[in-house]
Amino acid sequence: MPPRRRTNHSNTGFTGVRLRPGGCFAAEISAAGVRVWLGTFNSKEEAARAYDAAAWRFARPRHQMNFPEVSSLEEATFLAPVPQFASAAEERHHRQGQRRITIAEVDEQFMAQWRREHPQDMVNMRNFWKEKQVERRAKRAGKRQRRAEYEAEYAKGDASAWSPNDERWLYIISTTASEDTPSDDESIDWD
């Protein structure tokens, strides 16, 4: 089965693979919020195989892999080529990345075990963040309402019922100074 190419993820058609200026291909993967460099390769297929081996180590779903027909970590590791290093610094950088992968791998295994052993903690955490989200939305709705009141009074100009020295002007301006953040509609998924 030919690899599934996704042009929306990369200019090479493979996830985690990019073309370097020298004509080689670099493979990278994100691990625990950190981008880890997997190496430089002669072809984009080799770089994609290296990405898939790292994705298997992180137990990523197959739809996130470049070659979903690979059936195990061992097979993915066997098919992944050894990266080429232009210098000792590049080799050292690669070893550091491999250490980060190992640490992130252990962290993810520990967190999965903790979720299995403490399901009530996960329920409590989800409920806590849902309550926080409701509180933030209510606070922002109040800010929007005060801002609308302020803008309505400001639009009235001289016809405003508020005097120029009214403390409500200062209160409304100070409480609406920080705008809503785009995280208002973000949902937190702890799984």
Buried (B, 14 or more C-beta within 10 A) or exposed (E): EEBBBBEEBBEBBBBBBBBEEEEBBBBBBEBBEEEBBBBBBEEBBBBBBBBBBBBBBBEBEBEBBBBBEBEEBEBBBEBBBEBEBEEEEBBEBBEEBBEBBEEBBEEBEEEEEEBEEEEEEBEEBBEEBEEEBEEBEEEBEEBEEBBEBBEEBEEEEEEBEBEEEEEBBEEBEEBBEEEBEEEEEEEEEEE
